[in-house]
Amino acid sequence: MPALRTLALSLAFAAASTVAVADANADYLAANAKKPGVTTTASGLQYRVIKSGGHGIKPRRTDCVSVYYKGTFTDGRVFDESHGTPIAFPVNRVIAGWTEALQLMRTGDEFELAIPSGLAYGANGTPDGTIPPNTPLVFDVTLLKVAPVKDGRCPF
């Protein structure tokens, strides 16, 4: 019986911890949505235009893009960044929040993104554990280039 009681307490603690994290994430997104310049899309993606590139090209889902980026948790801890080196990839081969946001941008734009966990890595997080389950992410993204995919690859 003591083992069952310990298991029940462990499960209750885990459930309470998950609820606390979910509440903190929901609180962050709710507060962020009220900041000046933040737009929230129907999916829940939040973005703020830091710098407008003017009349540059908007990527389509099937295009490739080249970007600079920095990814942080909501507390500001950096989990990934391009370190000033452009990274290229097809728009439709990244997390849903990025796919949606990139199609709102034009070359030269710099956006700050707040991506709810459901548009990022969801309930599973990343396989390597870098991004825990149910974690919203914040990115600073600068769109540098847009081009059609060529032979299944990015041309840059």
Biotite code that builds the C-alpha atoms (Angstrom):
import biotite.structure as struc

atoms = struc.array([
    struc.Atom([0.000, 0.000, 0.000], chain_id="A", res_id=1, res_name="MET", atom_name="CA", element="C"),
    struc.Atom([2.748, 2.564, 0.759], chain_id="A", res_id=2, res_name="PRO", atom_name="CA", element="C"),
    struc.Atom([4.056, 2.208, -2.811], chain_id="A", res_id=3, res_name="ALA", atom_name="CA", element="C"),
    struc.Atom([0.598, 2.980, -4.222], chain_id="A", res_id=4, res_name="LEU", atom_name="CA", element="C"),
    struc.Atom([0.264, 5.975, -1.922], chain_id="A", res_id=5, res_name="ARG", atom_name="CA", element="C"),
    struc.Atom([3.701, 7.241, -3.069], chain_id="A", res_id=6, res_name="THR", atom_name="CA", element="C"),
    struc.Atom([2.740, 6.733, -6.706], chain_id="A", res_id=7, res_name="LEU", atom_name="CA", element="C"),
    struc.Atom([-0.560, 8.582, -6.189], chain_id="A", res_id=8, res_name="ALA", atom_name="CA", element="C"),
    struc.Atom([1.266, 11.502, -4.518], chain_id="A", res_id=9, res_name="LEU", atom_name="CA", element="C"),
    struc.Atom([3.838, 11.587, -7.326], chain_id="A", res_id=10, res_name="SER", atom_name="CA", element="C"),
    struc.Atom([1.112, 11.679, -9.967], chain_id="A", res_id=11, res_name="LEU", atom_name="CA", element="C"),
    struc.Atom([-0.775, 14.409, -8.092], chain_id="A", res_id=12, res_name="ALA", atom_name="CA", element="C"),
    struc.Atom([2.418, 16.492, -7.810], chain_id="A", res_id=13, res_name="PHE", atom_name="CA", element="C"),
    struc.Atom([3.184, 16.028, -11.517], chain_id="A", res_id=14, res_name="ALA", atom_name="CA", element="C"),
    struc.Atom([-0.349, 17.057, -12.472], chain_id="A", res_id=15, res_name="ALA", atom_name="CA", element="C"),
    struc.Atom([-0.172, 20.150, -10.234], chain_id="A", res_id=16, res_name="ALA", atom_name="CA", element="C"),
    struc.Atom([3.231, 21.043, -11.654], chain_id="A", res_id=17, res_name="SER", atom_name="CA", element="C"),
    struc.Atom([1.924, 20.706, -15.230], chain_id="A", res_id=18, res_name="THR", atom_name="CA", element="C"),
    struc.Atom([-1.049, 22.943, -14.407], chain_id="A", res_id=19, res_name="VAL", atom_name="CA", element="C"),
    struc.Atom([1.267, 25.563, -12.837], chain_id="A", res_id=20, res_name="ALA", atom_name="CA", element="C"),
    struc.Atom([3.486, 25.594, -15.945], chain_id="A", res_id=21, res_name="VAL", atom_name="CA", element="C"),
    struc.Atom([0.447, 25.808, -18.240], chain_id="A", res_id=22, res_name="ALA", atom_name="CA", element="C"),
    struc.Atom([-0.912, 28.717, -16.173], chain_id="A", res_id=23, res_name="ASP", atom_name="CA", element="C"),
    struc.Atom([2.440, 30.555, -16.288], chain_id="A", res_id=24, res_name="ALA", atom_name="CA", element="C"),
    struc.Atom([2.626, 30.085, -20.059], chain_id="A", res_id=25, res_name="ASN", atom_name="CA", element="C"),
    struc.Atom([-0.967, 31.260, -20.532], chain_id="A", res_id=26, res_name="ALA", atom_name="CA", element="C"),
    struc.Atom([-0.235, 34.273, -18.299], chain_id="A", res_id=27, res_name="ASP", atom_name="CA", element="C"),
    struc.Atom([2.837, 35.161, -20.385], chain_id="A", res_id=28, res_name="TYR", atom_name="CA", element="C"),
    struc.Atom([0.906, 34.983, -23.661], chain_id="A", res_id=29, res_name="LEU", atom_name="CA", element="C"),
    struc.Atom([-2.022, 36.971, -22.228], chain_id="A", res_id=30, res_name="ALA", atom_name="CA", element="C"),
    struc.Atom([0.317, 39.715, -20.979], chain_id="A", res_id=31, res_name="ALA", atom_name="CA", element="C"),
    struc.Atom([2.311, 39.735, -24.229], chain_id="A", res_id=32, res_name="ASN", atom_name="CA", element="C"),
    struc.Atom([-0.883, 40.142, -26.276], chain_id="A", res_id=33, res_name="ALA", atom_name="CA", element="C"),
    struc.Atom([-1.547, 43.442, -24.454], chain_id="A", res_id=34, res_name="LYS", atom_name="CA", element="C"),
    struc.Atom([1.824, 44.966, -25.333], chain_id="A", res_id=35, res_name="LYS", atom_name="CA", element="C"),
    struc.Atom([1.805, 47.805, -27.881], chain_id="A", res_id=36, res_name="PRO", atom_name="CA", element="C"),
    struc.Atom([2.228, 46.617, -31.464], chain_id="A", res_id=37, res_name="GLY", atom_name="CA", element="C"),
    struc.Atom([1.541, 42.931, -30.766], chain_id="A", res_id=38, res_name="VAL", atom_name="CA", element="C"),
    struc.Atom([-0.881, 41.255, -33.160], chain_id="A", res_id=39, res_name="THR", atom_name="CA", element="C"),
    struc.Atom([-2.464, 37.898, -32.319], chain_id="A", res_id=40, res_name="THR", atom_name="CA", element="C"),
    struc.Atom([-3.588, 35.740, -35.240], chain_id="A", res_id=41, res_name="THR", atom_name="CA", element="C"),
    struc.Atom([-6.556, 33.356, -35.218], chain_id="A", res_id=42, res_name="ALA", atom_name="CA", element="C"),
    struc.Atom([-4.208, 30.456, -34.432], chain_id="A", res_id=43, res_name="SER", atom_name="CA", element="C"),
    struc.Atom([-2.802, 32.233, -31.364], chain_id="A", res_id=44, res_name="GLY", atom_name="CA", element="C"),
    struc.Atom([0.539, 33.224, -32.907], chain_id="A", res_id=45, res_name="LEU", atom_name="CA", element="C"),
    struc.Atom([1.653, 36.609, -31.607], chain_id="A", res_id=46, res_name="GLN", atom_name="CA", element="C"),
    struc.Atom([3.974, 38.892, -33.538], chain_id="A", res_id=47, res_name="TYR", atom_name="CA", element="C"),
    struc.Atom([5.338, 42.397, -33.349], chain_id="A", res_id=48, res_name="ARG", atom_name="CA", element="C"),
    struc.Atom([7.053, 44.169, -36.234], chain_id="A", res_id=49, res_name="VAL", atom_name="CA", element="C"),
    struc.Atom([10.404, 45.398, -34.964], chain_id="A", res_id=50, res_name="ILE", atom_name="CA", element="C"),
    struc.Atom([11.585, 46.661, -38.349], chain_id="A", res_id=51, res_name="LYS", atom_name="CA", element="C"),
    struc.Atom([9.731, 46.816, -41.642], chain_id="A", res_id=52, res_name="SER", atom_name="CA", element="C"),
    struc.Atom([11.591, 45.824, -44.771], chain_id="A", res_id=53, res_name="GLY", atom_name="CA", element="C"),
    struc.Atom([9.218, 47.856, -46.888], chain_id="A", res_id=54, res_name="GLY", atom_name="CA", element="C"),
    struc.Atom([7.885, 46.215, -50.022], chain_id="A", res_id=55, res_name="HIS", atom_name="CA", element="C"),
    struc.Atom([10.026, 43.078, -50.098], chain_id="A", res_id=56, res_name="GLY", atom_name="CA", element="C"),
    struc.Atom([8.872, 39.639, -51.185], chain_id="A", res_id=57, res_name="ILE", atom_name="CA", element="C"),
    struc.Atom([6.492, 37.594, -49.012], chain_id="A", res_id=58, res_name="LYS", atom_name="CA", element="C"),
    struc.Atom([7.347, 33.888, -48.956], chain_id="A", res_id=59, res_name="PRO", atom_name="CA", element="C"),
    struc.Atom([4.801, 31.223, -49.795], chain_id="A", res_id=60, res_name="ARG", atom_name="CA", element="C"),
    struc.Atom([4.536, 27.923, -47.962], chain_id="A", res_id=61, res_name="ARG", atom_name="CA", element="C"),
    struc.Atom([6.456, 26.202, -50.728], chain_id="A", res_id=62, res_name="THR", atom_name="CA", element="C"),
    struc.Atom([9.357, 28.698, -50.870], chain_id="A", res_id=63, res_name="ASP", atom_name="CA", element="C"),
    struc.Atom([12.746, 28.659, -49.198], chain_id="A", res_id=64, res_name="CYS", atom_name="CA", element="C"),
    struc.Atom([13.852, 31.439, -46.900], chain_id="A", res_id=65, res_name="VAL", atom_name="CA", element="C"),
    struc.Atom([17.104, 32.633, -45.426], chain_id="A", res_id=66, res_name="SER", atom_name="CA", element="C"),
    struc.Atom([16.901, 34.193, -41.947], chain_id="A", res_id=67, res_name="VAL", atom_name="CA", element="C"),
    struc.Atom([18.777, 35.344, -38.888], chain_id="A", res_id=68, res_name="TYR", atom_name="CA", element="C"),
    struc.Atom([17.069, 34.271, -35.671], chain_id="A", res_id=69, res_name="TYR", atom_name="CA", element="C"),
    struc.Atom([17.365, 33.973, -31.926], chain_id="A", res_id=70, res_name="LYS", atom_name="CA", element="C"),
    struc.Atom([15.087, 31.690, -29.924], chain_id="A", res_id=71, res_name="GLY", atom_name="CA", element="C"),
    struc.Atom([14.408, 32.164, -26.229], chain_id="A", res_id=72, res_name="THR", atom_name="CA", element="C"),
    struc.Atom([12.126, 30.814, -23.565], chain_id="A", res_id=73, res_name="PHE", atom_name="CA", element="C"),
    struc.Atom([9.617, 33.252, -22.073], chain_id="A", res_id=74, res_name="THR", atom_name="CA", element="C"),
    struc.Atom([12.091, 33.999, -19.255], chain_id="A", res_id=75, res_name="ASP", atom_name="CA", element="C"),
    struc.Atom([14.665, 35.206, -21.799], chain_id="A", res_id=76, res_name="GLY", atom_name="CA", element="C"),
    struc.Atom([17.012, 32.198, -21.693], chain_id="A", res_id=77, res_name="ARG", atom_name="CA", element="C"),
    struc.Atom([18.419, 31.556, -25.188], chain_id="A", res_id=78, res_name="VAL", atom_name="CA", element="C"),
    struc.Atom([17.994, 27.996, -26.461], chain_id="A", res_id=79, res_name="PHE", atom_name="CA", element="C"),
    struc.Atom([19.120, 28.513, -30.081], chain_id="A", res_id=80, res_name="ASP", atom_name="CA", element="C"),
    struc.Atom([20.340, 31.219, -32.445], chain_id="A", res_id=81, res_name="GLU", atom_name="CA", element="C"),
    struc.Atom([21.960, 31.661, -35.819], chain_id="A", res_id=82, res_name="SER", atom_name="CA", element="C"),
    struc.Atom([24.823, 33.766, -34.375], chain_id="A", res_id=83, res_name="HIS", atom_name="CA", element="C"),
    struc.Atom([24.753, 36.199, -37.315], chain_id="A", res_id=84, res_name="GLY", atom_name="CA", element="C"),
    struc.Atom([25.060, 33.399, -39.860], chain_id="A", res_id=85, res_name="THR", atom_name="CA", element="C"),
    struc.Atom([22.053, 33.070, -42.171], chain_id="A", res_id=86, res_name="PRO", atom_name="CA", element="C"),
    struc.Atom([20.179, 29.776, -42.046], chain_id="A", res_id=87, res_name="ILE", atom_name="CA", element="C"),
    struc.Atom([18.067, 28.577, -44.987], chain_id="A", res_id=88, res_name="ALA", atom_name="CA", element="C"),
    struc.Atom([15.137, 26.161, -45.026], chain_id="A", res_id=89, res_name="PHE", atom_name="CA", element="C"),
    struc.Atom([11.785, 25.526, -46.742], chain_id="A", res_id=90, res_name="PRO", atom_name="CA", element="C"),
    struc.Atom([8.960, 27.481, -45.104], chain_id="A", res_id=91, res_name="VAL", atom_name="CA", element="C"),
    struc.Atom([6.788, 24.372, -44.727], chain_id="A", res_id=92, res_name="ASN", atom_name="CA", element="C"),
    struc.Atom([9.471, 22.309, -42.962], chain_id="A", res_id=93, res_name="ARG", atom_name="CA", element="C"),
    struc.Atom([9.556, 24.111, -39.613], chain_id="A", res_id=94, res_name="VAL", atom_name="CA", element="C"),
    struc.Atom([7.206, 24.409, -36.648], chain_id="A", res_id=95, res_name="ILE", atom_name="CA", element="C"),
    struc.Atom([3.722, 25.669, -37.477], chain_id="A", res_id=96, res_name="ALA", atom_name="CA", element="C"),
    struc.Atom([4.275, 29.020, -35.738], chain_id="A", res_id=97, res_name="GLY", atom_name="CA", element="C"),
    struc.Atom([7.281, 29.768, -37.948], chain_id="A", res_id=98, res_name="TRP", atom_name="CA", element="C"),
    struc.Atom([5.483, 28.649, -41.110], chain_id="A", res_id=99, res_name="THR", atom_name="CA", element="C"),
    struc.Atom([2.617, 31.006, -40.337], chain_id="A", res_id=100, res_name="GLU", atom_name="CA", element="C"),
    struc.Atom([4.815, 33.936, -39.285], chain_id="A", res_id=101, res_name="ALA", atom_name="CA", element="C"),
    struc.Atom([7.172, 33.741, -42.263], chain_id="A", res_id=102, res_name="LEU", atom_name="CA", element="C"),
    struc.Atom([4.235, 34.089, -44.650], chain_id="A", res_id=103, res_name="GLN", atom_name="CA", element="C"),
    struc.Atom([3.311, 37.374, -42.915], chain_id="A", res_id=104, res_name="LEU", atom_name="CA", element="C"),
    struc.Atom([6.804, 38.808, -43.386], chain_id="A", res_id=105, res_name="MET", atom_name="CA", element="C"),
    struc.Atom([8.535, 40.508, -46.313], chain_id="A", res_id=106, res_name="ARG", atom_name="CA", element="C"),
    struc.Atom([12.256, 40.412, -47.041], chain_id="A", res_id=107, res_name="THR", atom_name="CA", element="C"),
    struc.Atom([13.984, 42.844, -44.736], chain_id="A", res_id=108, res_name="GLY", atom_name="CA", element="C"),
    struc.Atom([11.363, 42.538, -41.993], chain_id="A", res_id=109, res_name="ASP", atom_name="CA", element="C"),
    struc.Atom([12.352, 41.794, -38.431], chain_id="A", res_id=110, res_name="GLU", atom_name="CA", element="C"),
    struc.Atom([9.602, 40.335, -36.221], chain_id="A", res_id=111, res_name="PHE", atom_name="CA", element="C"),
    struc.Atom([9.399, 39.263, -32.623], chain_id="A", res_id=112, res_name="GLU", atom_name="CA", element="C"),
    struc.Atom([7.300, 36.106, -32.381], chain_id="A", res_id=113, res_name="LEU", atom_name="CA", element="C"),
    struc.Atom([5.597, 34.592, -29.349], chain_id="A", res_id=114, res_name="ALA", atom_name="CA", element="C"),
    struc.Atom([4.622, 31.083, -30.378], chain_id="A", res_id=115, res_name="ILE", atom_name="CA", element="C"),
    struc.Atom([2.188, 29.115, -28.193], chain_id="A", res_id=116, res_name="PRO", atom_name="CA", element="C"),
    struc.Atom([3.307, 25.565, -27.486], chain_id="A", res_id=117, res_name="SER", atom_name="CA", element="C"),
    struc.Atom([0.587, 24.157, -29.751], chain_id="A", res_id=118, res_name="GLY", atom_name="CA", element="C"),
    struc.Atom([2.260, 25.896, -32.709], chain_id="A", res_id=119, res_name="LEU", atom_name="CA", element="C"),
    struc.Atom([5.729, 24.845, -31.541], chain_id="A", res_id=120, res_name="ALA", atom_name="CA", element="C"),
    struc.Atom([6.638, 21.470, -30.042], chain_id="A", res_id=121, res_name="TYR", atom_name="CA", element="C"),
    struc.Atom([3.396, 20.858, -28.129], chain_id="A", res_id=122, res_name="GLY", atom_name="CA", element="C"),
    struc.Atom([2.911, 18.276, -25.415], chain_id="A", res_id=123, res_name="ALA", atom_name="CA", element="C"),
    struc.Atom([6.003, 16.293, -26.447], chain_id="A", res_id=124, res_name="ASN", atom_name="CA", element="C"),
    struc.Atom([8.697, 18.976, -26.471], chain_id="A", res_id=125, res_name="GLY", atom_name="CA", element="C"),
    struc.Atom([11.807, 18.196, -28.488], chain_id="A", res_id=126, res_name="THR", atom_name="CA", element="C"),
    struc.Atom([13.190, 14.640, -28.504], chain_id="A", res_id=127, res_name="PRO", atom_name="CA", element="C"),
    struc.Atom([16.511, 15.828, -27.020], chain_id="A", res_id=128, res_name="ASP", atom_name="CA", element="C"),
    struc.Atom([14.744, 17.661, -24.183], chain_id="A", res_id=129, res_name="GLY", atom_name="CA", element="C"),
    struc.Atom([16.036, 21.120, -25.166], chain_id="A", res_id=130, res_name="THR", atom_name="CA", element="C"),
    struc.Atom([12.469, 22.392, -25.297], chain_id="A", res_id=131, res_name="ILE", atom_name="CA", element="C"),
    struc.Atom([10.249, 20.945, -22.582], chain_id="A", res_id=132, res_name="PRO", atom_name="CA", element="C"),
    struc.Atom([6.650, 19.909, -23.257], chain_id="A", res_id=133, res_name="PRO", atom_name="CA", element="C"),
    struc.Atom([3.995, 22.643, -23.441], chain_id="A", res_id=134, res_name="ASN", atom_name="CA", element="C"),
    struc.Atom([6.511, 25.473, -23.762], chain_id="A", res_id=135, res_name="THR", atom_name="CA", element="C"),
    struc.Atom([5.735, 28.655, -25.678], chain_id="A", res_id=136, res_name="PRO", atom_name="CA", element="C"),
    struc.Atom([8.739, 30.094, -27.486], chain_id="A", res_id=137, res_name="LEU", atom_name="CA", element="C"),
    struc.Atom([9.908, 33.606, -28.329], chain_id="A", res_id=138, res_name="VAL", atom_name="CA", element="C"),
    struc.Atom([11.893, 34.342, -31.480], chain_id="A", res_id=139, res_name="PHE", atom_name="CA", element="C"),
    struc.Atom([13.496, 37.371, -33.024], chain_id="A", res_id=140, res_name="ASP", atom_name="CA", element="C"),
    struc.Atom([13.511, 36.694, -36.792], chain_id="A", res_id=141, res_name="VAL", atom_name="CA", element="C"),
    struc.Atom([14.911, 38.733, -39.680], chain_id="A", res_id=142, res_name="THR", atom_name="CA", element="C"),
    struc.Atom([13.851, 37.581, -43.158], chain_id="A", res_id=143, res_name="LEU", atom_name="CA", element="C"),
    struc.Atom([16.807, 37.981, -45.523], chain_id="A", res_id=144, res_name="LEU", atom_name="CA", element="C"),
    struc.Atom([15.920, 36.141, -48.761], chain_id="A", res_id=145, res_name="LYS", atom_name="CA", element="C"),
    struc.Atom([13.067, 34.283, -50.404], chain_id="A", res_id=146, res_name="VAL", atom_name="CA", element="C"),
    struc.Atom([13.337, 31.923, -53.379], chain_id="A", res_id=147, res_name="ALA", atom_name="CA", element="C"),
    struc.Atom([11.447, 28.976, -54.837], chain_id="A", res_id=148, res_name="PRO", atom_name="CA", element="C"),
    struc.Atom([12.601, 25.489, -53.850], chain_id="A", res_id=149, res_name="VAL", atom_name="CA", element="C"),
    struc.Atom([14.826, 24.029, -56.590], chain_id="A", res_id=150, res_name="LYS", atom_name="CA", element="C"),
    struc.Atom([15.076, 20.258, -56.991], chain_id="A", res_id=151, res_name="ASP", atom_name="CA", element="C"),
    struc.Atom([13.744, 19.839, -53.451], chain_id="A", res_id=152, res_name="GLY", atom_name="CA", element="C"),
    struc.Atom([16.455, 22.086, -51.980], chain_id="A", res_id=153, res_name="ARG", atom_name="CA", element="C"),
    struc.Atom([16.986, 25.700, -51.049], chain_id="A", res_id=154, res_name="CYS", atom_name="CA", element="C"),
    struc.Atom([19.014, 27.551, -53.715], chain_id="A", res_id=155, res_name="PRO", atom_name="CA", element="C"),
    struc.Atom([21.070, 29.500, -51.157], chain_id="A", res_id=156, res_name="PHE", atom_name="CA", element="C"),
])
